[in-house]
Every structure is written in structure tokens, then in C-alpha cells.
Amino acid sequence: MKEYDVVVVGSGAGLLVVERALAHGLNTALVDKGPLGGTCLNLGCIPSKMLVFPGDRVMELRESEKLGITAEVREIDFGRIMDRMRQTVAAGEKHVREGIGLSEDLDLYEDAGHFVEGSTIEVAGKKFRGKKIFIATGARPNVPPLEGIGGIDFLTNETVLQLREKPESIVIIGGGYIAAEYAHFFSAMGTKVTLLQKNGRLVPDEEPEISALLKKRLGNYVSIRTGTEAVSVKKTGSGCSVGAKEKTTGKFTEYAAARVMLASGRTSNADLLRVEAAGIETDERNYIKVNEYFETNRKNIWAFGDAIGKKMFRHVANREASIVWENAGHNKRETIEYLSAPHAVFSYPEIASVGLTEEQARKQYRPRDLLVGKANYSEVARGEAMMEDESFVKAVVEKETGKILGCHIIGPYASILIQEVVNAMALGGDIWSIAEGMHIHPALPEVIIAAFGNLEEAG
């Protein structure tokens, strides 16, 4: 049986470990059933943002009347937008494949793999061992146990990318960031969209004020039903029908559409890898359990990225991969500071967040030890020019030290505006480190300064 110095399962963030191993002259195996490059490149971040960007332009035109501009969208070439996305994804996957093909000391096992026992993995009938094994198997779309789900051709964030024609109508089941982004996209394309969210809030992990504003703004174009749980689906003559119950009243309603999309969370791939055969422990959600150094309970086996179910974003997985390699390859004991790990929701309007929400901070601190500040975009000249009266920035700060605990934004360029706060938090900075840097006037980043300038006691 062949034995490798390093075995990596998963070619998303796992490729970073592969690169480090090869740079150190280690005999390495990469296991991935494909497509190469992982979820972000092929099924997640990249293709979805290729779609959302044209959607943003459509929405800007639709809402330009408030600025005194009369504009109309005469035609949307849905097929062209989808083709451009697929071409970009294909080029990225090709680039990854070519890089792997040029790598010496690397064997690619391009099929589904699973543990047999201990450090032994089997792929397509071939068994091999790894002295050190790194699991970066990611996650897949969750398919809820809806009555009749096996009888319809539903869409997920993966299969939706293969659409050739725009659906006239769609019901999206879910209310997290994937649901919000695709509701925005399809609405902008001219599809009639209904979104069914079991939780009482849209994007429930965000600040309540952000959830409420997104529901209001997106609700101008999308029929949003929060507190409504989908319970059944069935085929109809013109498409599909989703049966759902309102959680407060129990009222049952059927929502008809040409297509149904599931955006109801993610499921661990640990079961596909059969980690139990290696004695690797998983948590109650079946994600792989690791300690702060990303070690599993089995010696010389590490896991990171979506496989561990923590901050499930590619930029976080990349950072985890770098730390994992330092720990495994150089015997270090490094950890990650998740407080400064940001994320964005590319809905309309856009959302970006880092650190603790006010609710989370109140659980860790006494209210009188917290400061909370909020500023609308319109409080600064650039935001006023944009007529962004509702978009805002919210900051959460430790009173005694001025340490930034969190920052949350909803509005244009949120994912860009958040970065200076992320940088300050990553460097252990406080509110004065934000103010120290001179801000261009009149430019939108001044709204960050305004939010920190409006701090008040949370108690």
C-alpha cells in the first residue's frame, strides 16, 4: 500500500496545504471528486457574484428615479449572463487543473474517497495511507425532509448555475445569505420571487435592524414571508407548488411557481468521507470536531474550512489552512481570532459584518460596559448625495478600553466599507485607531467615523 507524507482531502482551501507540502518536497496526494477548486470557485462565491453584479446594476437603474434620473431596463439577456458566469468558472477550474498537472510529487485521486480505517483512505478501489492527513471536504446543500421533495426537480445553489432560461417565477425556501442573494438576483432578472423563511427574521444572524431593513428594501421586489415554514412540495401542471404554515397562526397556504429553490442551510460532508471508520469524532450537526489548533481527536489528522462548520466562508478557510500548515508542518500552536473574521451578504442592499452583534455583546458584557453607535449614510455628505437615508453603520465597543467588538453595515459598498474596521480589529486596535487615519472628505468612509462618533452607553 502506497504511503504519502501528506494527504489532503478537498481541493478548495485544501490546495493551500497542498502547495505548502509540495514546496517542502513532501510526497503528496490530493483527493477530490471534483470539480477541482472547491465550492467557492465552482458552486459558491465566484459564480454567485458573477450573477449578483448584473443584478446590482439593474437595481440601480430601477431606483435611479429618486436622483431625478428616468431610466428603464429594456432587455436582460439571461442566457448571456449565465453563460458568462459558467465560462468564468470553467476557466478557473481549468487553471487549477493545469496547476495540479504541473506539480511534481503530487498524485491526484479524482473521485470520491473515504476512510477505511486509521490513516487509510480508499478512492475508486485504491487504498493508500497518509502520515499526515488534512480534511477540507466542505459542505453541501441541505435538503429538508419536505413531503413530496423526491417528486420534484428542485434547484439548489449548485444546480441553479446550470439554468439556461429564466424562470418566470420561483419559490425560494430559506432566509439566510444564499436565499437573500438569489432572491435579489432573480428579482432583478424579472422573475417573480417568493421567499419562505421559517425564522421570524430574514438573515437572522445579522443585527435585527439590518434584518428588518433588508426585508423592507428587498420586499419592494420580492414577496417575503418570514415565520413561514415550508412543509410540502408537489408538481403541478405549470411547475410546482409549496405548502407552508405560518408559525404563529398555523395557517396553511400554497405558493405556486415554475421552479422551487432550496436555500435552507448546509450539510456536513463528513458522512461521505466516513470519518467514523477512522475514529474521528463529529459534533451534533455531524461536522468534524477539532480543538483550537484544528487537530481532530486522531493524531496527525487535521480538519478546517466548512468541514468543521464554524465560520463557513472561503476567506476564513484560507486563513485556517495557513494556520493548520504552520501547526502541522512546523510544530507550532497557532490559533485564529474569529472575532475579526468578517463576512458579507451580497443582497440588495448589501450587508457586511465583523465581530459581535449588540445582542452577542450583551451576553458577554454588562450593558453598562458597552457603547453602541449608529450613523445613517445620509449623515455624511457622500451618503446624502446618494440619497441613502436608511442605510447605516452600527458599531459595538467596550466602554473602558475603547476596544472595537463589532461593526455592522447595510447599504451600498458595505463589503468595502467594513475593511478598515476589520483591519483595526485584526491589529488589536480601538476606536482611536479608526479616527487616527485621515478620511477623505466628502467620501463614504466618513460614515464609519460618524458611527463611532455617535457612541452611547448600551445600558
PERA-V348198 format. One record per residue. N is the residue number from 1. RES is the residue in one small letter. PHI is phi in whole degrees, 0 to 359 (NA if undefined). PSI is psi in whole degrees, 0 to 359 (NA if undefined). D_CENTER is the distance of its C-alpha to the mean C-alpha in whole Angstrom. Layout:
n = {N;N}
res = {RES;RES}
phi = {PHI;PHI}
psi = {PSI;PSI}
d_center = {D_CENTER;D_CENTER}
This chain:
n = {1;2;3;4;5;6;7;8;9;10;11;12;13;14;15;16;17;18;19;20;21;22;23;24;25;26;27;28;29;30;31;32;33;34;35;36;37;38;39;40;41;42;43;44;45;46;47;48;49;50;51;52;53;54;55;56;57;58;59;60;61;62;63;64;65;66;67;68;69;70;71;72;73;74;75;76;77;78;79;80;81;82;83;84;85;86;87;88;89;90;91;92;93;94;95;96;97;98;99;100;101;102;103;104;105;106;107;108;109;110;111;112;113;114;115;116;117;118;119;120;121;122;123;124;125;126;127;128;129;130;131;132;133;134;135;136;137;138;139;140;141;142;143;144;145;146;147;148;149;150;151;152;153;154;155;156;157;158;159;160;161;162;163;164;165;166;167;168;169;170;171;172;173;174;175;176;177;178;179;180;181;182;183;184;185;186;187;188;189;190;191;192;193;194;195;196;197;198;199;200;201;202;203;204;205;206;207;208;209;210;211;212;213;214;215;216;217;218;219;220;221;222;223;224;225;226;227;228;229;230;231;232;233;234;235;236;237;238;239;240;241;242;243;244;245;246;247;248;249;250;251;252;253;254;255;256;257;258;259;260;261;262;263;264;265;266;267;268;269;270;271;272;273;274;275;276;277;278;279;280;281;282;283;284;285;286;287;288;289;290;291;292;293;294;295;296;297;298;299;300;301;302;303;304;305;306;307;308;309;310;311;312;313;314;315;316;317;318;319;320;321;322;323;324;325;326;327;328;329;330;331;332;333;334;335;336;337;338;339;340;341;342;343;344;345;346;347;348;349;350;351;352;353;354;355;356;357;358;359;360;361;362;363;364;365;366;367;368;369;370;371;372;373;374;375;376;377;378;379;380;381;382;383;384;385;386;387;388;389;390;391;392;393;394;395;396;397;398;399;400;401;402;403;404;405;406;407;408;409;410;411;412;413;414;415;416;417;418;419;420;421;422;423;424;425;426;427;428;429;430;431;432;433;434;435;436;437;438;439;440;441;442;443;444;445;446;447;448;449;450;451;452;453;454;455;456;457;458;459}
res = {m;k;e;y;d;v;v;v;v;g;s;g;a;g;l;l;v;v;e;r;a;l;a;h;g;l;n;t;a;l;v;d;k;g;p;l;g;g;t;c;l;n;l;g;c;i;p;s;k;m;l;v;f;p;g;d;r;v;m;e;l;r;e;s;e;k;l;g;i;t;a;e;v;r;e;i;d;f;g;r;i;m;d;r;m;r;q;t;v;a;a;g;e;k;h;v;r;e;g;i;g;l;s;e;d;l;d;l;y;e;d;a;g;h;f;v;e;g;s;t;i;e;v;a;g;k;k;f;r;g;k;k;i;f;i;a;t;g;a;r;p;n;v;p;p;l;e;g;i;g;g;i;d;f;l;t;n;e;t;v;l;q;l;r;e;k;p;e;s;i;v;i;i;g;g;g;y;i;a;a;e;y;a;h;f;f;s;a;m;g;t;k;v;t;l;l;q;k;n;g;r;l;v;p;d;e;e;p;e;i;s;a;l;l;k;k;r;l;g;n;y;v;s;i;r;t;g;t;e;a;v;s;v;k;k;t;g;s;g;c;s;v;g;a;k;e;k;t;t;g;k;f;t;e;y;a;a;a;r;v;m;l;a;s;g;r;t;s;n;a;d;l;l;r;v;e;a;a;g;i;e;t;d;e;r;n;y;i;k;v;n;e;y;f;e;t;n;r;k;n;i;w;a;f;g;d;a;i;g;k;k;m;f;r;h;v;a;n;r;e;a;s;i;v;w;e;n;a;g;h;n;k;r;e;t;i;e;y;l;s;a;p;h;a;v;f;s;y;p;e;i;a;s;v;g;l;t;e;e;q;a;r;k;q;y;r;p;r;d;l;l;v;g;k;a;n;y;s;e;v;a;r;g;e;a;m;m;e;d;e;s;f;v;k;a;v;v;e;k;e;t;g;k;i;l;g;c;h;i;i;g;p;y;a;s;i;l;i;q;e;v;v;n;a;m;a;l;g;g;d;i;w;s;i;a;e;g;m;h;i;h;p;a;l;p;e;v;i;i;a;a;f;g;n;l;e;e;a;g}
phi = {NA;289;237;251;294;224;238;244;251;117;252;274;296;301;297;296;291;302;299;294;296;294;296;263;73;267;289;231;240;242;246;196;284;91;292;291;111;84;297;303;292;262;228;235;308;293;297;294;285;296;273;294;302;299;299;299;295;298;294;298;293;298;259;286;298;296;266;86;247;262;222;218;263;283;203;237;271;302;299;292;298;292;295;299;299;294;295;296;297;298;295;295;295;297;298;297;298;295;297;295;295;272;276;280;63;234;253;259;253;267;194;292;243;205;289;258;190;46;255;260;238;241;226;50;86;263;249;205;244;231;295;228;237;238;257;223;276;68;214;227;299;282;249;291;280;284;300;86;298;285;259;234;267;278;257;231;296;270;287;298;289;264;300;254;235;290;290;291;209;208;254;255;261;136;214;271;291;294;298;295;292;284;297;298;299;295;298;296;284;104;280;281;245;240;244;250;241;296;293;288;232;286;34;294;280;272;303;305;294;289;303;294;290;297;299;295;288;293;293;291;234;236;279;253;240;274;63;231;259;292;236;205;220;204;284;229;298;254;156;220;223;247;266;219;245;285;291;276;256;78;296;258;225;255;243;265;197;290;223;237;240;266;223;251;97;237;236;297;265;300;293;292;277;52;295;297;294;263;77;278;278;236;271;294;263;77;276;290;277;224;272;294;259;71;274;282;286;259;301;66;232;244;216;199;74;299;298;258;68;265;274;269;224;296;295;290;299;297;294;300;299;296;292;303;295;299;288;278;271;230;55;265;230;270;232;243;264;291;301;263;274;269;209;224;242;270;268;227;284;284;232;216;209;212;78;279;284;299;299;295;296;294;280;257;231;288;308;287;264;244;239;232;231;219;217;285;307;292;285;244;301;295;295;295;298;281;58;264;282;258;298;206;239;233;240;235;225;283;299;294;260;76;295;282;261;188;210;221;228;226;149;305;63;304;292;272;299;293;296;293;288;301;298;297;294;296;267;75;283;236;298;287;291;288;287;297;286;290;255;296;240;265;225;296;302;299;292;294;300;297;297;289;284;260;298;222;297;281;291}
psi = {132;142;133;153;319;133;127;127;108;126;23;251;342;334;332;322;320;314;317;319;315;324;336;11;25;139;120;144;139;128;124;129;353;168;148;140;348;184;314;309;317;328;353;254;306;304;322;323;334;332;319;324;311;325;321;318;321;315;324;320;319;326;11;347;329;339;5;20;124;116;157;151;108;324;142;121;85;317;321;319;316;321;318;318;313;325;320;316;315;320;320;317;322;318;317;315;318;320;319;320;334;353;123;158;22;125;128;123;96;73;170;133;162;154;143;311;154;241;22;130;144;133;118;43;351;132;142;164;159;131;322;132;135;122;118;56;355;206;172;167;137;132;104;155;62;141;127;4;331;352;4;157;81;161;153;180;347;306;338;336;348;2;138;331;146;127;141;331;155;141;124;123;112;165;21;201;326;316;316;318;317;332;317;312;307;323;317;328;348;8;141;118;132;129;124;116;121;319;156;349;146;149;67;345;350;172;142;323;326;316;316;318;321;317;319;311;312;330;347;340;342;138;108;125;96;162;29;115;122;133;340;158;153;156;147;175;328;4;248;165;136;125;132;151;137;130;331;321;341;4;133;130;145;135;117;146;165;324;159;134;132;123;52;45;185;157;137;146;10;328;324;328;350;53;337;334;335;1;20;129;146;163;188;341;2;16;151;131;133;160;188;346;9;21;135;181;352;129;138;24;122;159;150;177;204;340;336;355;29;250;101;71;148;322;328;317;322;317;319;319;318;319;318;315;320;320;316;321;339;15;38;173;59;152;175;143;96;341;325;16;114;169;163;151;116;58;194;107;164;152;142;146;149;142;203;142;169;319;316;319;323;337;338;340;157;141;324;351;6;150;138;131;147;141;129;150;322;353;346;157;316;318;324;319;326;350;41;79;336;333;146;168;136;130;144;127;145;124;310;319;343;9;133;121;333;159;137;131;140;124;178;140;24;318;341;315;326;339;322;330;319;314;317;317;319;331;8;22;170;188;331;334;333;316;337;322;132;132;136;137;135;114;157;328;346;338;335;313;320;318;316;335;344;18;136;160;136;341;NA}
d_center = {39;37;35;33;32;28;26;23;21;18;18;14;14;17;19;19;21;23;24;25;28;29;30;32;34;32;33;29;28;25;24;21;22;20;19;19;16;14;11;9;13;14;11;8;7;11;13;10;11;15;15;14;16;19;18;18;22;23;22;24;27;27;27;29;32;32;32;35;34;35;33;32;30;32;30;27;27;24;25;25;22;20;23;22;18;20;22;19;18;21;22;19;20;24;23;22;24;27;26;26;29;31;30;33;33;30;30;28;27;26;26;24;25;26;28;32;33;32;31;32;29;31;29;31;34;34;34;33;33;31;32;29;26;22;19;16;16;12;12;12;12;14;18;19;23;24;28;28;25;27;29;26;24;21;18;14;11;14;17;16;16;20;21;25;26;24;24;27;25;22;21;17;17;14;13;9;7;7;11;11;10;13;15;15;16;18;20;21;22;25;23;24;21;21;18;19;18;19;18;20;18;15;12;14;12;13;17;19;20;17;16;20;20;17;19;22;21;19;22;24;23;21;23;21;22;21;22;23;22;23;25;27;26;29;30;33;35;33;29;28;28;26;28;26;27;27;27;29;32;31;32;31;30;30;27;28;26;26;23;21;17;15;12;13;10;10;14;15;17;19;22;22;23;25;25;27;30;29;29;26;25;22;21;21;18;19;17;19;20;21;23;22;23;20;24;24;27;29;30;29;26;22;19;15;12;10;14;14;12;11;8;6;5;8;10;10;11;13;15;15;17;19;20;21;23;25;26;27;28;30;31;29;27;24;21;18;18;15;16;16;12;10;7;7;7;10;12;16;16;13;12;11;12;13;15;17;17;21;21;20;22;25;25;25;28;31;30;33;31;28;28;26;26;25;26;25;25;29;30;30;32;29;27;30;31;28;29;26;27;24;22;22;21;21;22;23;25;28;31;33;31;29;26;23;21;18;18;16;16;16;18;18;17;15;13;16;18;16;17;20;19;17;20;22;21;20;24;25;26;27;28;30;28;27;30;32;30;32;30;31;33;32;28;25;24;27;25;24;27;28;26;27;30;30;29;31;32;30;32}
